[in-house]
């Protein structure tokens, strides 16, 4: 498993890619449930960061496939 630092870097890169190449998706990043945990004292660890990264990746992949766009 990757370290938290590596996952954070991957999250940063995919978020930057979304904002630069697909700015229309930026609004959905803030609406994602994993972005704002429901718990009062959320546990942010490698597992939750990886889940967030995977959700961003799926969103980007689905959008690209549904719109016949190939991310750079």
PDB file with SEQRES, HELIX, SHEET and CRYST1 records, atoms N, CA, C and O in Angstrom:
SEQRES   1 A   72  UNK UNK UNK UNK UNK UNK UNK UNK UNK UNK UNK UNK UNK          
SEQRES   2 A   72  UNK UNK UNK UNK UNK UNK UNK UNK UNK UNK UNK UNK UNK          
SEQRES   3 A   72  UNK UNK UNK UNK UNK UNK UNK UNK UNK UNK UNK UNK UNK          
SEQRES   4 A   72  UNK UNK UNK UNK UNK UNK UNK UNK UNK UNK UNK UNK UNK          
SEQRES   5 A   72  UNK UNK UNK UNK UNK UNK UNK UNK UNK UNK UNK UNK UNK          
SEQRES   6 A   72  UNK UNK UNK UNK UNK UNK UNK                                  
HELIX    1 AA1 UNK A    4  UNK A   21  1                                  18    
HELIX    2 AA2 UNK A   23  UNK A   25  5                                   3    
HELIX    3 AA3 UNK A   26  UNK A   31  1                                   6    
HELIX    4 AA4 UNK A   46  UNK A   66  1                                  21    
CRYST1    1.000    1.000    1.000  90.00  90.00  90.00 P 1           1          
ATOM      1  N   UNK A   1       0.843  -1.185   0.000  1.00  0.00           N  
ATOM      2  CA  UNK A   1       0.000   0.000   0.000  1.00  0.00           C  
ATOM      3  C   UNK A   1       0.889   1.251   0.000  1.00  0.00           C  
ATOM      4  O   UNK A   1       1.970   1.262   0.589  1.00  0.00           O  
ATOM      5  N   UNK A   2       0.419   2.277  -0.658  1.00  0.00           N  
ATOM      6  CA  UNK A   2       1.159   3.534  -0.715  1.00  0.00           C  
ATOM      7  C   UNK A   2       1.073   4.266   0.619  1.00  0.00           C  
ATOM      8  O   UNK A   2       0.163   4.033   1.415  1.00  0.00           O  
ATOM      9  N   UNK A   3       2.027   5.146   0.845  1.00  0.00           N  
ATOM     10  CA  UNK A   3       2.006   5.956   2.062  1.00  0.00           C  
ATOM     11  C   UNK A   3       0.982   7.075   1.905  1.00  0.00           C  
ATOM     12  O   UNK A   3       0.533   7.369   0.797  1.00  0.00           O  
ATOM     13  N   UNK A   4       0.618   7.696   3.025  1.00  0.00           N  
ATOM     14  CA  UNK A   4      -0.324   8.813   2.975  1.00  0.00           C  
ATOM     15  C   UNK A   4       0.225   9.941   2.106  1.00  0.00           C  
ATOM     16  O   UNK A   4      -0.520  10.585   1.367  1.00  0.00           O  
ATOM     17  N   UNK A   5       1.518  10.171   2.199  1.00  0.00           N  
ATOM     18  CA  UNK A   5       2.140  11.227   1.392  1.00  0.00           C  
ATOM     19  C   UNK A   5       1.990  10.934  -0.103  1.00  0.00           C  
ATOM     20  O   UNK A   5       1.650  11.825  -0.881  1.00  0.00           O  
ATOM     21  N   UNK A   6       2.241   9.692  -0.500  1.00  0.00           N  
ATOM     22  CA  UNK A   6       2.119   9.310  -1.909  1.00  0.00           C  
ATOM     23  C   UNK A   6       0.676   9.437  -2.396  1.00  0.00           C  
ATOM     24  O   UNK A   6       0.429   9.888  -3.515  1.00  0.00           O  
ATOM     25  N   UNK A   7      -0.264   9.039  -1.556  1.00  0.00           N  
ATOM     26  CA  UNK A   7      -1.676   9.134  -1.933  1.00  0.00           C  
ATOM     27  C   UNK A   7      -2.087  10.601  -2.032  1.00  0.00           C  
ATOM     28  O   UNK A   7      -2.808  10.980  -2.956  1.00  0.00           O  
ATOM     29  N   UNK A   8      -1.636  11.427  -1.091  1.00  0.00           N  
ATOM     30  CA  UNK A   8      -1.940  12.859  -1.158  1.00  0.00           C  
ATOM     31  C   UNK A   8      -1.391  13.482  -2.436  1.00  0.00           C  
ATOM     32  O   UNK A   8      -2.051  14.318  -3.052  1.00  0.00           O  
ATOM     33  N   UNK A   9      -0.195  13.082  -2.833  1.00  0.00           N  
ATOM     34  CA  UNK A   9       0.394  13.587  -4.079  1.00  0.00           C  
ATOM     35  C   UNK A   9      -0.448  13.160  -5.281  1.00  0.00           C  
ATOM     36  O   UNK A   9      -0.663  13.946  -6.203  1.00  0.00           O  
ATOM     37  N   UNK A  10      -0.922  11.918  -5.267  1.00  0.00           N  
ATOM     38  CA  UNK A  10      -1.759  11.421  -6.361  1.00  0.00           C  
ATOM     39  C   UNK A  10      -3.087  12.174  -6.400  1.00  0.00           C  
ATOM     40  O   UNK A  10      -3.588  12.494  -7.478  1.00  0.00           O  
ATOM     41  N   UNK A  11      -3.659  12.457  -5.228  1.00  0.00           N  
ATOM     42  CA  UNK A  11      -4.903  13.225  -5.151  1.00  0.00           C  
ATOM     43  C   UNK A  11      -4.681  14.623  -5.714  1.00  0.00           C  
ATOM     44  O   UNK A  11      -5.505  15.135  -6.471  1.00  0.00           O  
ATOM     45  N   UNK A  12      -3.570  15.233  -5.342  1.00  0.00           N  
ATOM     46  CA  UNK A  12      -3.254  16.567  -5.847  1.00  0.00           C  
ATOM     47  C   UNK A  12      -3.149  16.554  -7.372  1.00  0.00           C  
ATOM     48  O   UNK A  12      -3.696  17.431  -8.041  1.00  0.00           O  
ATOM     49  N   UNK A  13      -2.452  15.566  -7.916  1.00  0.00           N  
ATOM     50  CA  UNK A  13      -2.251  15.490  -9.368  1.00  0.00           C  
ATOM     51  C   UNK A  13      -3.565  15.285 -10.115  1.00  0.00           C  
ATOM     52  O   UNK A  13      -3.814  15.941 -11.126  1.00  0.00           O  
ATOM     53  N   UNK A  14      -4.404  14.379  -9.620  1.00  0.00           N  
ATOM     54  CA  UNK A  14      -5.656  14.118 -10.334  1.00  0.00           C  
ATOM     55  C   UNK A  14      -6.614  15.303 -10.188  1.00  0.00           C  
ATOM     56  O   UNK A  14      -7.365  15.610 -11.113  1.00  0.00           O  
ATOM     57  N   UNK A  15      -6.589  15.964  -9.038  1.00  0.00           N  
ATOM     58  CA  UNK A  15      -7.425  17.150  -8.846  1.00  0.00           C  
ATOM     59  C   UNK A  15      -6.980  18.264  -9.785  1.00  0.00           C  
ATOM     60  O   UNK A  15      -7.814  18.942 -10.385  1.00  0.00           O  
ATOM     61  N   UNK A  16      -5.690  18.453  -9.914  1.00  0.00           N  
ATOM     62  CA  UNK A  16      -5.147  19.457 -10.824  1.00  0.00           C  
ATOM     63  C   UNK A  16      -5.528  19.130 -12.269  1.00  0.00           C  
ATOM     64  O   UNK A  16      -5.902  20.019 -13.035  1.00  0.00           O  
ATOM     65  N   UNK A  17      -5.432  17.861 -12.631  1.00  0.00           N  
ATOM     66  CA  UNK A  17      -5.808  17.429 -13.982  1.00  0.00           C  
ATOM     67  C   UNK A  17      -7.278  17.746 -14.249  1.00  0.00           C  
ATOM     68  O   UNK A  17      -7.623  18.245 -15.320  1.00  0.00           O  
ATOM     69  N   UNK A  18      -8.137  17.457 -13.283  1.00  0.00           N  
ATOM     70  CA  UNK A  18      -9.564  17.731 -13.438  1.00  0.00           C  
ATOM     71  C   UNK A  18      -9.789  19.231 -13.608  1.00  0.00           C  
ATOM     72  O   UNK A  18     -10.531  19.649 -14.498  1.00  0.00           O  
ATOM     73  N   UNK A  19      -9.159  20.037 -12.767  1.00  0.00           N  
ATOM     74  CA  UNK A  19      -9.365  21.488 -12.833  1.00  0.00           C  
ATOM     75  C   UNK A  19      -8.830  22.091 -14.123  1.00  0.00           C  
ATOM     76  O   UNK A  19      -9.409  23.046 -14.640  1.00  0.00           O  
ATOM     77  N   UNK A  20      -7.737  21.554 -14.652  1.00  0.00           N  
ATOM     78  CA  UNK A  20      -7.147  22.103 -15.874  1.00  0.00           C  
ATOM     79  C   UNK A  20      -7.816  21.570 -17.143  1.00  0.00           C  
ATOM     80  O   UNK A  20      -8.072  22.334 -18.073  1.00  0.00           O  
ATOM     81  N   UNK A  21      -8.100  20.271 -17.187  1.00  0.00           N  
ATOM     82  CA  UNK A  21      -8.615  19.662 -18.411  1.00  0.00           C  
ATOM     83  C   UNK A  21     -10.135  19.545 -18.445  1.00  0.00           C  
ATOM     84  O   UNK A  21     -10.737  19.546 -19.518  1.00  0.00           O  
ATOM     85  N   UNK A  22     -10.749  19.445 -17.278  1.00  0.00           N  
ATOM     86  CA  UNK A  22     -12.196  19.260 -17.198  1.00  0.00           C  
ATOM     87  C   UNK A  22     -12.783  20.158 -16.103  1.00  0.00           C  
ATOM     88  O   UNK A  22     -13.345  19.651 -15.132  1.00  0.00           O  
ATOM     89  N   UNK A  23     -12.660  21.470 -16.244  1.00  0.00           N  
ATOM     90  CA  UNK A  23     -13.117  22.375 -15.178  1.00  0.00           C  
ATOM     91  C   UNK A  23     -14.599  22.216 -14.840  1.00  0.00           C  
ATOM     92  O   UNK A  23     -15.030  22.555 -13.738  1.00  0.00           O  
ATOM     93  N   UNK A  24     -15.366  21.705 -15.783  1.00  0.00           N  
ATOM     94  CA  UNK A  24     -16.790  21.492 -15.527  1.00  0.00           C  
ATOM     95  C   UNK A  24     -17.023  20.436 -14.448  1.00  0.00           C  
ATOM     96  O   UNK A  24     -18.116  20.372 -13.886  1.00  0.00           O  
ATOM     97  N   UNK A  25     -16.033  19.617 -14.150  1.00  0.00           N  
ATOM     98  CA  UNK A  25     -16.162  18.597 -13.099  1.00  0.00           C  
ATOM     99  C   UNK A  25     -15.778  19.121 -11.718  1.00  0.00           C  
ATOM    100  O   UNK A  25     -16.080  18.483 -10.710  1.00  0.00           O  
ATOM    101  N   UNK A  26     -15.124  20.259 -11.662  1.00  0.00           N  
ATOM    102  CA  UNK A  26     -14.633  20.796 -10.384  1.00  0.00           C  
ATOM    103  C   UNK A  26     -15.736  20.930  -9.345  1.00  0.00           C  
ATOM    104  O   UNK A  26     -15.514  20.680  -8.160  1.00  0.00           O  
ATOM    105  N   UNK A  27     -16.921  21.323  -9.790  1.00  0.00           N  
ATOM    106  CA  UNK A  27     -18.020  21.505  -8.830  1.00  0.00           C  
ATOM    107  C   UNK A  27     -18.391  20.201  -8.130  1.00  0.00           C  
ATOM    108  O   UNK A  27     -18.866  20.224  -6.995  1.00  0.00           O  
ATOM    109  N   UNK A  28     -18.180  19.072  -8.791  1.00  0.00           N  
ATOM    110  CA  UNK A  28     -18.533  17.788  -8.189  1.00  0.00           C  
ATOM    111  C   UNK A  28     -17.536  17.332  -7.131  1.00  0.00           C  
ATOM    112  O   UNK A  28     -17.876  16.540  -6.252  1.00  0.00           O  
ATOM    113  N   UNK A  29     -16.321  17.826  -7.215  1.00  0.00           N  
ATOM    114  CA  UNK A  29     -15.313  17.448  -6.222  1.00  0.00           C  
ATOM    115  C   UNK A  29     -15.763  17.882  -4.832  1.00  0.00           C  
ATOM    116  O   UNK A  29     -15.653  17.120  -3.872  1.00  0.00           O  
ATOM    117  N   UNK A  30     -16.269  19.105  -4.729  1.00  0.00           N  
ATOM    118  CA  UNK A  30     -16.707  19.617  -3.430  1.00  0.00           C  
ATOM    119  C   UNK A  30     -17.952  18.916  -2.924  1.00  0.00           C  
ATOM    120  O   UNK A  30     -18.198  18.886  -1.719  1.00  0.00           O  
ATOM    121  N   UNK A  31     -18.738  18.352  -3.824  1.00  0.00           N  
ATOM    122  CA  UNK A  31     -19.981  17.688  -3.438  1.00  0.00           C  
ATOM    123  C   UNK A  31     -19.786  16.222  -3.065  1.00  0.00           C  
ATOM    124  O   UNK A  31     -20.712  15.581  -2.569  1.00  0.00           O  
ATOM    125  N   UNK A  32     -18.602  15.693  -3.298  1.00  0.00           N  
ATOM    126  CA  UNK A  32     -18.366  14.278  -3.024  1.00  0.00           C  
ATOM    127  C   UNK A  32     -18.429  14.025  -1.515  1.00  0.00           C  
ATOM    128  O   UNK A  32     -17.792  14.743  -0.745  1.00  0.00           O  
ATOM    129  N   UNK A  33     -19.188  13.014  -1.086  1.00  0.00           N  
ATOM    130  CA  UNK A  33     -19.339  12.743   0.347  1.00  0.00           C  
ATOM    131  C   UNK A  33     -18.025  12.478   1.062  1.00  0.00           C  
ATOM    132  O   UNK A  33     -17.883  12.811   2.238  1.00  0.00           O  
ATOM    133  N   UNK A  34     -17.086  11.896   0.383  1.00  0.00           N  
ATOM    134  CA  UNK A  34     -15.825  11.570   1.042  1.00  0.00           C  
ATOM    135  C   UNK A  34     -14.984  12.820   1.286  1.00  0.00           C  
ATOM    136  O   UNK A  34     -14.093  12.811   2.135  1.00  0.00           O  
ATOM    137  N   UNK A  35     -15.263  13.905   0.542  1.00  0.00           N  
ATOM    138  CA  UNK A  35     -14.524  15.153   0.732  1.00  0.00           C  
ATOM    139  C   UNK A  35     -14.829  15.745   2.098  1.00  0.00           C  
ATOM    140  O   UNK A  35     -13.932  16.226   2.789  1.00  0.00           O  
ATOM    141  N   UNK A  36     -16.097  15.709   2.482  1.00  0.00           N  
ATOM    142  CA  UNK A  36     -16.516  16.245   3.771  1.00  0.00           C  
ATOM    143  C   UNK A  36     -17.128  15.096   4.568  1.00  0.00           C  
ATOM    144  O   UNK A  36     -18.315  14.806   4.418  1.00  0.00           O  
ATOM    145  N   UNK A  37     -16.340  14.446   5.403  1.00  0.00           N  
ATOM    146  CA  UNK A  37     -16.862  13.310   6.172  1.00  0.00           C  
ATOM    147  C   UNK A  37     -18.029  13.718   7.071  1.00  0.00           C  
ATOM    148  O   UNK A  37     -18.087  14.844   7.565  1.00  0.00           O  
ATOM    149  N   UNK A  38     -18.939  12.795   7.269  1.00  0.00           N  
ATOM    150  CA  UNK A  38     -20.129  13.046   8.068  1.00  0.00           C  
ATOM    151  C   UNK A  38     -19.812  13.024   9.563  1.00  0.00           C  
ATOM    152  O   UNK A  38     -20.433  13.756  10.334  1.00  0.00           O  
ATOM    153  N   UNK A  39     -18.876  12.214   9.970  1.00  0.00           N  
ATOM    154  CA  UNK A  39     -18.537  12.070  11.388  1.00  0.00           C  
ATOM    155  C   UNK A  39     -18.020  13.372  11.979  1.00  0.00           C  
ATOM    156  O   UNK A  39     -17.432  14.201  11.284  1.00  0.00           O  
ATOM    157  N   UNK A  40     -18.254  13.536  13.292  1.00  0.00           N  
ATOM    158  CA  UNK A  40     -17.723  14.712  13.986  1.00  0.00           C  
ATOM    159  C   UNK A  40     -16.205  14.678  14.046  1.00  0.00           C  
ATOM    160  O   UNK A  40     -15.542  15.705  13.898  1.00  0.00           O  
ATOM    161  N   UNK A  41     -15.669  13.502  14.262  1.00  0.00           N  
ATOM    162  CA  UNK A  41     -14.223  13.340  14.380  1.00  0.00           C  
ATOM    163  C   UNK A  41     -13.751  12.332  13.325  1.00  0.00           C  
ATOM    164  O   UNK A  41     -13.438  11.187  13.649  1.00  0.00           O  
ATOM    165  N   UNK A  42     -13.704  12.772  12.058  1.00  0.00           N  
ATOM    166  CA  UNK A  42     -13.366  11.821  10.996  1.00  0.00           C  
ATOM    167  C   UNK A  42     -11.928  11.331  11.084  1.00  0.00           C  
ATOM    168  O   UNK A  42     -11.021  12.080  11.449  1.00  0.00           O  
ATOM    169  N   UNK A  43     -11.739  10.082  10.749  1.00  0.00           N  
ATOM    170  CA  UNK A  43     -10.405   9.491  10.722  1.00  0.00           C  
ATOM    171  C   UNK A  43      -9.876   9.592   9.299  1.00  0.00           C  
ATOM    172  O   UNK A  43     -10.394   8.945   8.389  1.00  0.00           O  
ATOM    173  N   UNK A  44      -8.859  10.396   9.114  1.00  0.00           N  
ATOM    174  CA  UNK A  44      -8.228  10.520   7.807  1.00  0.00           C  
ATOM    175  C   UNK A  44      -6.960   9.673   7.841  1.00  0.00           C  
ATOM    176  O   UNK A  44      -6.006   9.975   8.558  1.00  0.00           O  
ATOM    177  N   UNK A  45      -6.976   8.616   7.053  1.00  0.00           N  
ATOM    178  CA  UNK A  45      -5.826   7.718   7.009  1.00  0.00           C  
ATOM    179  C   UNK A  45      -5.616   7.250   5.572  1.00  0.00           C  
ATOM    180  O   UNK A  45      -6.306   7.703   4.659  1.00  0.00           O  
ATOM    181  N   UNK A  46      -4.686   6.366   5.380  1.00  0.00           N  
ATOM    182  CA  UNK A  46      -4.374   5.882   4.030  1.00  0.00           C  
ATOM    183  C   UNK A  46      -5.599   5.296   3.345  1.00  0.00           C  
ATOM    184  O   UNK A  46      -5.803   5.496   2.147  1.00  0.00           O  
ATOM    185  N   UNK A  47      -6.408   4.576   4.101  1.00  0.00           N  
ATOM    186  CA  UNK A  47      -7.588   3.934   3.521  1.00  0.00           C  
ATOM    187  C   UNK A  47      -8.583   4.972   3.010  1.00  0.00           C  
ATOM    188  O   UNK A  47      -9.064   4.859   1.883  1.00  0.00           O  
ATOM    189  N   UNK A  48      -8.897   5.977   3.821  1.00  0.00           N  
ATOM    190  CA  UNK A  48      -9.865   6.988   3.387  1.00  0.00           C  
ATOM    191  C   UNK A  48      -9.305   7.840   2.250  1.00  0.00           C  
ATOM    192  O   UNK A  48     -10.038   8.228   1.341  1.00  0.00           O  
ATOM    193  N   UNK A  49      -8.012   8.129   2.303  1.00  0.00           N  
ATOM    194  CA  UNK A  49      -7.394   8.895   1.215  1.00  0.00           C  
ATOM    195  C   UNK A  49      -7.433   8.104  -0.087  1.00  0.00           C  
ATOM    196  O   UNK A  49      -7.704   8.665  -1.149  1.00  0.00           O  
ATOM    197  N   UNK A  50      -7.166   6.814  -0.008  1.00  0.00           N  
ATOM    198  CA  UNK A  50      -7.195   5.969  -1.200  1.00  0.00           C  
ATOM    199  C   UNK A  50      -8.616   5.874  -1.763  1.00  0.00           C  
ATOM    200  O   UNK A  50      -8.804   5.886  -2.979  1.00  0.00           O  
ATOM    201  N   UNK A  51      -9.604   5.780  -0.887  1.00  0.00           N  
ATOM    202  CA  UNK A  51     -10.996   5.758  -1.335  1.00  0.00           C  
ATOM    203  C   UNK A  51     -11.343   7.055  -2.063  1.00  0.00           C  
ATOM    204  O   UNK A  51     -12.021   7.035  -3.090  1.00  0.00           O  
ATOM    205  N   UNK A  52     -10.876   8.176  -1.529  1.00  0.00           N  
ATOM    206  CA  UNK A  52     -11.125   9.469  -2.162  1.00  0.00           C  
ATOM    207  C   UNK A  52     -10.433   9.538  -3.523  1.00  0.00           C  
ATOM    208  O   UNK A  52     -11.033   9.973  -4.506  1.00  0.00           O  
ATOM    209  N   UNK A  53      -9.177   9.110  -3.579  1.00  0.00           N  
ATOM    210  CA  UNK A  53      -8.448   9.093  -4.853  1.00  0.00           C  
ATOM    211  C   UNK A  53      -9.189   8.229  -5.874  1.00  0.00           C  
ATOM    212  O   UNK A  53      -9.371   8.632  -7.023  1.00  0.00           O  
ATOM    213  N   UNK A  54      -9.610   7.044  -5.449  1.00  0.00           N  
ATOM    214  CA  UNK A  54     -10.319   6.143  -6.359  1.00  0.00           C  
ATOM    215  C   UNK A  54     -11.619   6.762  -6.861  1.00  0.00           C  
ATOM    216  O   UNK A  54     -11.972   6.595  -8.028  1.00  0.00           O  
ATOM    217  N   UNK A  55     -12.334   7.471  -5.995  1.00  0.00           N  
ATOM    218  CA  UNK A  55     -13.583   8.103  -6.421  1.00  0.00           C  
ATOM    219  C   UNK A  55     -13.311   9.210  -7.445  1.00  0.00           C  
ATOM    220  O   UNK A  55     -14.080   9.375  -8.391  1.00  0.00           O  
ATOM    221  N   UNK A  56     -12.231   9.964  -7.264  1.00  0.00           N  
ATOM    222  CA  UNK A  56     -11.855  10.986  -8.251  1.00  0.00           C  
ATOM    223  C   UNK A  56     -11.494  10.326  -9.577  1.00  0.00           C  
ATOM    224  O   UNK A  56     -11.891  10.796 -10.643  1.00  0.00           O  
ATOM    225  N   UNK A  57     -10.748   9.248  -9.502  1.00  0.00           N  
ATOM    226  CA  UNK A  57     -10.322   8.532 -10.698  1.00  0.00           C  
ATOM    227  C   UNK A  57     -11.522   7.971 -11.457  1.00  0.00           C  
ATOM    228  O   UNK A  57     -11.578   8.056 -12.684  1.00  0.00           O  
ATOM    229  N   UNK A  58     -12.468   7.407 -10.742  1.00  0.00           N  
ATOM    230  CA  UNK A  58     -13.676   6.859 -11.365  1.00  0.00           C  
ATOM    231  C   UNK A  58     -14.486   7.971 -12.018  1.00  0.00           C  
ATOM    232  O   UNK A  58     -14.975   7.812 -13.137  1.00  0.00           O  
ATOM    233  N   UNK A  59     -14.630   9.101 -11.322  1.00  0.00           N  
ATOM    234  CA  UNK A  59     -15.373  10.226 -11.878  1.00  0.00           C  
ATOM    235  C   UNK A  59     -14.737  10.685 -13.190  1.00  0.00           C  
ATOM    236  O   UNK A  59     -15.436  10.904 -14.178  1.00  0.00           O  
ATOM    237  N   UNK A  60     -13.426  10.829 -13.198  1.00  0.00           N  
ATOM    238  CA  UNK A  60     -12.709  11.269 -14.389  1.00  0.00           C  
ATOM    239  C   UNK A  60     -12.839  10.244 -15.520  1.00  0.00           C  
ATOM    240  O   UNK A  60     -13.080  10.605 -16.672  1.00  0.00           O  
ATOM    241  N   UNK A  61     -12.679   8.985 -15.183  1.00  0.00           N  
ATOM    242  CA  UNK A  61     -12.773   7.916 -16.185  1.00  0.00           C  
ATOM    243  C   UNK A  61     -14.176   7.851 -16.787  1.00  0.00           C  
ATOM    244  O   UNK A  61     -14.328   7.784 -18.006  1.00  0.00           O  
ATOM    245  N   UNK A  62     -15.201   7.870 -15.935  1.00  0.00           N  
ATOM    246  CA  UNK A  62     -16.581   7.803 -16.415  1.00  0.00           C  
ATOM    247  C   UNK A  62     -16.920   8.995 -17.306  1.00  0.00           C  
ATOM    248  O   UNK A  62     -17.537   8.837 -18.360  1.00  0.00           O  
ATOM    249  N   UNK A  63     -16.519  10.171 -16.880  1.00  0.00           N  
ATOM    250  CA  UNK A  63     -16.793  11.373 -17.665  1.00  0.00           C  
ATOM    251  C   UNK A  63     -16.097  11.288 -19.020  1.00  0.00           C  
ATOM    252  O   UNK A  63     -16.691  11.603 -20.051  1.00  0.00           O  
ATOM    253  N   UNK A  64     -14.860  10.867 -19.013  1.00  0.00           N  
ATOM    254  CA  UNK A  64     -14.091  10.753 -20.258  1.00  0.00           C  
ATOM    255  C   UNK A  64     -14.728   9.747 -21.211  1.00  0.00           C  
ATOM    256  O   UNK A  64     -14.866  10.012 -22.405  1.00  0.00           O  
ATOM    257  N   UNK A  65     -15.113   8.599 -20.678  1.00  0.00           N  
ATOM    258  CA  UNK A  65     -15.714   7.558 -21.519  1.00  0.00           C  
ATOM    259  C   UNK A  65     -17.073   7.988 -22.059  1.00  0.00           C  
ATOM    260  O   UNK A  65     -17.378   7.755 -23.228  1.00  0.00           O  
ATOM    261  N   UNK A  66     -17.887   8.611 -21.216  1.00  0.00           N  
ATOM    262  CA  UNK A  66     -19.227   9.021 -21.634  1.00  0.00           C  
ATOM    263  C   UNK A  66     -19.212  10.166 -22.635  1.00  0.00           C  
ATOM    264  O   UNK A  66     -20.182  10.364 -23.367  1.00  0.00           O  
ATOM    265  N   UNK A  67     -18.127  10.915 -22.672  1.00  0.00           N  
ATOM    266  CA  UNK A  67     -18.028  12.051 -23.586  1.00  0.00           C  
ATOM    267  C   UNK A  67     -16.977  11.834 -24.673  1.00  0.00           C  
ATOM    268  O   UNK A  67     -16.597  12.768 -25.380  1.00  0.00           O  
ATOM    269  N   UNK A  68     -16.516  10.601 -24.796  1.00  0.00           N  
ATOM    270  CA  UNK A  68     -15.499  10.244 -25.793  1.00  0.00           C  
ATOM    271  C   UNK A  68     -14.300  11.189 -25.772  1.00  0.00           C  
ATOM    272  O   UNK A  68     -13.839  11.656 -26.813  1.00  0.00           O  
ATOM    273  N   UNK A  69     -13.811  11.456 -24.577  1.00  0.00           N  
ATOM    274  CA  UNK A  69     -12.657  12.331 -24.386  1.00  0.00           C  
ATOM    275  C   UNK A  69     -11.539  11.495 -23.784  1.00  0.00           C  
ATOM    276  O   UNK A  69     -11.771  10.686 -22.885  1.00  0.00           O  
ATOM    277  N   UNK A  70     -10.343  11.693 -24.279  1.00  0.00           N  
ATOM    278  CA  UNK A  70      -9.192  10.977 -23.733  1.00  0.00           C  
ATOM    279  C   UNK A  70      -8.377  11.953 -22.890  1.00  0.00           C  
ATOM    280  O   UNK A  70      -7.832  12.916 -23.430  1.00  0.00           O  
ATOM    281  N   UNK A  71      -8.278  11.724 -21.555  1.00  0.00           N  
ATOM    282  CA  UNK A  71      -7.477  12.626 -20.719  1.00  0.00           C  
ATOM    283  C   UNK A  71      -6.013  12.605 -21.138  1.00  0.00           C  
ATOM    284  O   UNK A  71      -5.487  11.581 -21.572  1.00  0.00           O  
ATOM    285  N   UNK A  72      -5.381  13.740 -21.000  1.00  0.00           N  
ATOM    286  CA  UNK A  72      -3.961  13.868 -21.364  1.00  0.00           C  
ATOM    287  C   UNK A  72      -3.073  13.362 -20.258  1.00  0.00           C  
ATOM    288  O   UNK A  72      -1.849  13.391 -20.387  1.00  0.00           O  
TER     289      UNK A  72                                                      
END                                                                             
